[in-house]
């Protein structure tokens, strides 16, 4: 029993749509997976759970007395903690106005082989009542009440 030409044509059109849709979805998912910045609290970074040389975010509180500014460039070094672990951060650029010791921050960048987080972006909380959700969860998980 032969298939009717119209049905055969319709079947090829449906198969082509399914194949091209699958390829398109696959390309989008593949492209997005490289741009996802996963969040790691400092305790996980210190424990070796964070990937090296991959874009991630680290957040917590800026350790009091840890901010060291370069005299010859825009480089700033500081430590970020969730009170269960502390990660050294190096950033070259202009910090947000609300960046300060003892304040909450989220830094985006890469962890290097020496365990130093090389940030390309630093975000600071924007008022006394706001804490980035990831930072709040990390601090609570470390047993520190806000």
NORMO-V218581 format. One record per helix or strand of 3 or more residues. SS is the DSSP state (~ for helix, > for strand). FROM is the first residue (numbers start at 1). LEN is the number of residues. If there is no record, write none. Layout:
BEGIN
SS | FROM | LEN
SS | FROM | LEN
END
This chain:
BEGIN
~ | 5 | 29
> | 38 | 4
~ | 42 | 5
> | 56 | 7
> | 75 | 7
> | 86 | 7
> | 104 | 8
> | 117 | 8
~ | 133 | 9
END
